[in-house]
Every structure is written in C-alpha cells, then in structure tokens.
C-alpha cells in the first residue's frame, strides 16, 4: 500500500511544498506553513468537476463597450454609504474585516433591514450562528422586515441551491472562513476552501448582479485571515476598527474599485446597534482639555470631509541616555524629522527631552498639513505654555523651517468657524489667496520660528 503524501500549504499566499519550512518561499513570511490533510484514496468515487466554464464573451473594442453609470443603492446608514463611495454597487463583492465583537454582524444586519425595507430581497447566510441567535439580535436591533431571509448554513453547495431558489438582490455571508465546499478534503478556513468559496461567490455576484457582503475574521496582527488573494478578488475591502471596551468605532476602506479609499466612517455603539456619528469634529473635541500645555487643534481632511483633531504632546526631561520618541496616530519617522527641524530652526531644545505624541480619538494623521500643529504642541509642552483653546493650526513644515501651503484650506477654516474657533495660523501662501471666514482672524506665517513666536511667544 502506497504511503499517503503530506502537503504543507502557506496560510498567507497558498504556496504548497511537500515538506515543512520555517519560511514560506512564496511570500517570505515565517511560520505560516500548515499541514494539509492527505487526499482521498484512489478507491473513493471520483466526483464530477464542479468548476464552471467561461462566460463565452467576445472581445470588444473599447469604443464598442456601452457606457453605464454604476447604480448605487443606499444602505440607509450615511457613514457606511460614505465609505463605500455613495452606496452599494450592483454586482459588487465587498469584504468587511474586524476584531471579534467589534460590530461587523450588527452593522450588516442593520444595513440589511434598510435594504429590505426599500423592497429588495436580502439573504443573510450565517455559518457561525443559528437562526434563533440571529433572531435574538434582530429583535434587539428592531429588525423585522419580511424581505430579510435568514439561512444558517456553512456548506456552499447547499447555500448555492437556496440562493438560486430565492434569487436575492443582496446577500451577506457571515463569515467566509466558516464556509466550505464538501467536495474538497481540506477543513473550513483553509487556504483552498476560502479561495474556492470566494471564487464561487464572485462568479455569482458578477453573473446575477447580486451585491455580496463577506464578513472576514482577522489575525492577531490585524490582517484578514486566509489567503491574500481574497483581498485581490473582492471589489471593496473595509476594516472595522476600535476597542470593544469603548463605544466609538471607525470604518475604513483600504480598497475600493468604485470610490475613494480616503473616506472614514465613525460609529457609536448603543443598545440599539451602531449609530452613525454625523458630526465627528464635535465628538473628537468634546472631551478636549483646554488651557493645558501640549494641546493643539488641526483641521484635517479625511476623504472629502474636514474634521477637527486634537494633537497632544508631552515632553519631559529624560532619565535615559537616549531620549525616547513615542507616537500614537502619527508616523514615527516623520516625528523624528519634525523634532530635528524644531530644534534647529526654532531653537526649541529637545536633546534631553522624552517626547510622547498622541492623536486623540484613535485617528491616524498622515497628511503633511499636520506638521505645524504637531510642532506647536511639542513646543507648547517644552515651554509649559498654553496655546489658546479657540486657535487652529495647520501647515506643512520643510527641512529649512519654511511653512508650505496646504490643500483645501478654505474648507478647513469654514469647519473651524462653524465650531467657534476665532483664530487660525496657516501658511502665508494660503493666506494670500483665500478669504477668511467672517469673524475669524488669520495669521499667515512663513517660517516655523515665526509660527512658534505667535502661538506661544
């Protein structure tokens, strides 16, 4: 009797090798090779190939392809529509990832209710929970539409028969890692199972026009579990972030074939589910400590929306040979560069100071317009001098200490004026070519030394 061969498969990229290796040759990641169950014996009956043939489509010239504007359907949740680019596109395949208990299923069940109330037929397939468990959550959320159908099933063949009978307009799969194809020997959640199940759902979405939401588990590193090809196959990849111990959640798009990936959605967790935060600036500044050294407000742009963010800095004399530089929500390399410019061009001594940076609200500031606000917060903490609470600061800082112009400055200042800010320190180039909001005083600065002298001098 021939010995059955064991195959090791990489859980990140799907690379196969007959022996175990510490490092995957395909994607160069460590400790990702997992033992695959041996294939069935030759005596077992051979199942028919369930792979479908191609579409048989003809090649067309670019000018012969009819132009169609992608119709979008609103989910009834404004923040979710914003991140999706305006709504759900017909025939799209969307992946929603996040930590356990963060609210993925709750958000999609709420969206299902709004879509079903609009007259669409929605099928919610759960491979993790029973229909009674989903009923309990639906009662708590107030979900009761007759157009919402619940199916507790994790075998793709059985689920395929049901959606062919129902022919839904929208479908939610919770989660893709629990689904499996019975004709494959590997376990649910393995590379081959996730790849084949996602491929089947993609074909269904593109041929029938049904929009599909996939819920994805994440690893301890925060990446979506399963093969990386899963994110390449789908049209939209959303990440749901936040701490389960806190009430605020952040929804980000890291891939979107139908819109921008810079949009951000904010939610607040309540007993009745996820409630969109319509005015994030007020929420982010509601608990801000005023008249405290080391705090500075910047009008940032997240996607198409201006948002006021509190940048906090704490500087204190170091007890170590090398000062510490710790940052949360800001790039550490950029911080080191700005501290060097601040010491060289503005005379703020930092060689013996530990510096800690925090962006309040769990946001990540990546735009250069936040440079001047961060420098102002650090200088304020070093000199133990407060920046006035109704002042806003923005501008890009160069290595020569110059303050460079930023984009959409007028929109940023309009948001500041709406929330009661009376003064703004901005690049001089922006101040020359814009009209200040009524009742707001504008300081145009050319160098970082000039800006620091105005703010805390």
N, C-alpha and C positions, 0 to 999 in steps of 0.2 A: 504494500500500500504506500503510495507516494505521500511524502510529508507535505502538509499544507504550508504554503509560504506566508510569512507575515510581512505586511507593508506598513511603513510609517509615513503618515501624512502630516504636513505642516498645517496647523490651525490658522495661520495668518494668510498664507498665499496658496495653499493646496499642493505644494511640491511633494512628490512621492519618492521614497527611497526604500530599498529592501532592508536597510539596517538603520539603527538609531544613530543620530548625530546630535551633538550638543548645539551646533549652529546650523540653521537651515541654509543650504546653498542657494535657494531661490530668492529669499528676501533678507538674508543675513541677520535674522533675529534668533535669539537664544532660547532654548528650552521650549520650542513650540511644536516639535515632532511628537505625534501621538500614535500609538499602535492602532492599526485598523483591523477590524475583525476579518478573519480569513474568508475568502469567497466560498460560496456553497459548492458542494461536491458535484462531480460530473453526473452522478446518478439522479440528481434532482431534476425535475422537469424544467425545461427552458421556457421562460416567459417571453411573450411577444414583446418586441421593442415598442415602447410607448412614446418614443420621440416622434414628433410630428414633422411632416415635410415642410419645405419652404412655402412662402406665400405665392410663388409663381409670378411675381410682379415684373413688369417690363421696365427697362432703363429709360428714363425720360431726360430730355434736355431741361436745363434749369428754367428756361422761359416757358416751358410747357407745363410745369407744375402749377396747379391752381393755388392762388394766394388765399389763405383763410386765416382770419384772426382767431386765435385760440379763445374759445368761450370759457369764461370763468364763472364758477358758482360760489356764492358767499357761504361760508360755514356758519354765519351768524355770530362769530367771535372776531371782533375787529383786530385784535392783536395777532391772531393766527392768520387771518387774511393778509395782514401787512407783511408778515414773514414769508408767506407763500408767494407774494408778489401781486396780490389783488384778489386771490381766491383760488379755488381748486380747478385745475385744467382738466378737461375731459380726456380720459385715457392715460392719465399720468400715474406713475408709480412712485410713492413717497415713503421714505423711511424715517421713523421717529425714534430716536435713541435717548436713553437717560438712565440714571441710577434706579434701583428698585424702590418703589414707594414715592417717587418724585411727582407722579400725577399724570403719566402718559395715558393710561387707560381712562382715567377720569376725563381728561381733556378731549380725547377722541369720542368718548361716549356722549359728551355734551355736544360736540360738533355733529355727531350722528343724529341727535334729536333735532337740531336746527335744519339739517339737510332733509330729514324725513318729513318735517312739518311743511317744507316747501313743495311736497308732492313727489319727491324722489324715493325710490326703493333702496333701502340701505340694509346690507347684510353684515352682521358683526360675528366673526368666527373667532372663538376663543379656544386655544389649546391648553390653557392653564387653569381656567375656572369652569365650574359647572354653570348651567343656565340659571339655576337658583341663586348662585352667588352674584351673577351679573344682575339678576332681578333685584336683589337687595341693594346694590349700589345704585341702580337706576331709580329705585323708589326714593333714596336719599337725595339724589340729584334732581328729582322731578321729571325724569324722562319717562314718557308714556305714549309716544306716537305709535300708531298701528302700522306705519310703514317701516318701522325698525324691526328687523328679524334677527333672532339670536340663534346661533348654532355652536354647540360645544363639540368640537371635533378637531383632531390633530392629524388624521390621515388624509393626505392630499387627494387620493383617488375618490374617497367618499365626499370630501368637501367639493371637489370638482363636479360631481353629479348634482349636488344640491344647488350650486350657483348656476349650473346650466338650466336647471328647472326654474329657479327664481328669476334669473337674468337681472341682477341688481344694477342700479346706477352707480352706487358707491359700495365699497367693501373695506372692512377693517380686519386685518389678521393680527391677532394678539396671542403669541408672538411668533415671529418667523423661525426662531430657534426651537420651538416645540413642534413644528410641523415636520412630517416625514413622508416619504414615498415607500409604500410596503414592498415594492419590487426591488428595493436596494437593501443590502445587508447591513449597512452602517447604521449607527444609532442616531436618533434625532439630535440636532445641534452640531453634527459633524460637518466638515467642510463640504463633502459631496452632497449631503442632504440639504444644507442651506442653499448651496448653489443651484441644485436642480429644482427645489421648491420655488426659489425666487425667479428662475428662468420660466417656469410654468406660469407663474402669476404675471410676469412681464408680457408673455405672449397673449394671455387672456386680456390684459388691460389694453394692449395695442390693437387687438383684433375686434374687441367688442365695444371699446370706448368707456369701459367701466374704470373709474378712478379708484386706486387701491392704496390704502394706508397700511404700512408694515410697522409693527412695533418691534424694536430690536433691543436686546439686552446689551449691556456694556461690560467691559472687563474692568479690573481694578485700576488699570491705567487710564480709564475713561474712554477708550475706543470701543466702537461697536463690535461685539463678539462675532466670531465667524470669519470667513474669508474676506479679504479686502476687496475682492471682485464684487461683493454685494453692493458696496457703495458706488462702484462704477456702473452697475446695471440700472440702478434707480435714477429717476429724474430729479428728485429732491431729497436732500439729507438734512434733517432737523435734529438739533441736540437740545434736550430739556435739562437745564442746569439749576442748581440751588441746593440748599441744605434742608433736609427733611424737618429739622428742628425749628426752622424759620418759615414764615408764611409767604415770602416772596419767591417767585420762580422766574427764570429767564429762558426764553426760547430763541435759539439762534439758528440761522441757516448757514451751513458750510458748503452746500452745493445746491444750485437752483437753476435749472435749464429754462425757466420761464420768468425769472426776475433777478433782483439783486441779492447778493449774499451778505450785504452790509446791514440789512434790516434786523431789528431787535424787537422782541415782544416781551412785555412784562405782565406777570400774573400774580394774583394774591390768592392763597389757599384759604377757603372758607368751608363751613359745613356743607354748603350747597354746591361745592365744586370750585373750579377755577374761575376767578373773577378778573377780567382784564383791567389793567391799570391804565386809564385813559390819559392821565397827566403824570408821567413819570418824574418830571422835574420837581413837582411839589412833594412827591413821595420820597425822592432821594435827599431833599433838603429839609424834610420835616423834622428830623432828629439832629440837625446840624448844631454843633456848639458854636455860638457866636462869641466874638471878642476873646478868642483863645489863640495864642501864637501857633503858627504852623498850619493854619487852615486857609484855603483859597478856593474860589469857585471858578470853574471854567465852563463856558457854553460849548459843549461838544456836539458833534453831529454824528448820529448813529443812523446810517442809511439815509433816509430823506427827512429825518426828524431831529430838530435841535433839542438838546437835553442838558440841563444844568447839573454838573457833577462836582462834588466836594473832594478836592485833593488834599490829603492830610500828610504832614511831615513831622517827624520827631527827631531832633538832633541833640545828642548829649555827649559829654566827654567820655572817650573810650577808656576801657580798663584793659585793653589788649594792645599788643604791639602793632597790629594792623587794624585800622578801623573797619567796622562791619558795615555792609551795604545790603539792606534787606528791603525788598519791594513786593507789593501785592497789587496786581492790576496794572502794572507798568513794566516795560521791558528793562531788565537789569542792565544790559549793555548801554541802552540809551541813558539810563540814570547815571552811570559812571561818566559818560561823556558830558552830560549837563553839569555834574558837580565839578568837573575839571574846568569847564568854561566859567562857572560861577566863581570859583576861587581865583582864576587867572584874570578875568575881565572885570569882575565886580568887587574884588577884594574881600570876599566872604571866606574866612579861614575855616577849612574843613579837614585839615590834615590830621587832627586829633579828635575828630567827632564821628561817633557812630550815627548813621542816618537810616531812618526807617520811613518807608513810603507806603501809604495805603490809599486806594481809591474806594471811597465809600459806596456801598450798595452792591458790591461784588462785580462791578463792571471792569472791563479791560480797555484802557486808553491806549490806542495805537497810533492816533493821528499826531502829526508834528505840532499842531496848534496847541497841544497841552504842555509844550516845553516851558513857556514862560510862567504858567501857573505853578508848575512843579518847582521851578527855581525860586519863585516868590514865596512858596510855602516853606521851603528849606531855609531861605534867608530869614524869614519871619521867626522860625523856631530857633535858629542860631542866635539871633539878636534879641530874642524874647520880646518881640514887638508884634502887636496885632495888626492884621490887615482889616480895614473896616468891613463890617458884615454885609453891606449893600454894594460892594465893589466886585466886579467880574474882571478876569484877566485872561487874555489869550494871545498867542503869537508863537512863531517858530524861532528857535534860537540857533544861530550859526556858530561855528568854531571861533570866529573873530569877535563874537559877542554881539553881532548885529541881530536885529529883530526883523524877521522876514514876514511878508504878507501871508494871510491865510484865506481860504475859500469860504464863500457864503457868510461873510462877516455880518452883513446887514440882517440876515435871518437869525443869526445867533443873538445879536443885540436886541432884536424885537422880542425874543423869548425872555431875555433878561429884564426888559422894560415891563413885560406883562406880569412878572413875578415880583416887581417892586424894587429892582436894582436901579440905583441912581447914577452910578459912575462905572466906566469901563476903561481899562488900559489895554490898548490894541496897537498893532504895528502902524507906524506913521504912514506907510504907503496905503493901507486900508482907510485911514482917517481922511486922506486927501480925496478919495474917490467915492465917498459914501455920505449919506445924510443921516445924522444921528436921530434916533427915536426922540419924540417930544418929551422933554423933561429929563433927559439923560445927558450927563456931562461925559465928554470923551477926551482922553489923553492919548495922543499919538506919540509913541516912543520909537527911537531909532537904535538904541543900544540897551543891553541888559543892565548896565550901570545906571542909566537914566531911569529905567523902569523900577529898579530897586529903590532908588532915591525917592521916587514919587510914592511908592507903596508903603515903605517903612522908614523913609529918611526923615 
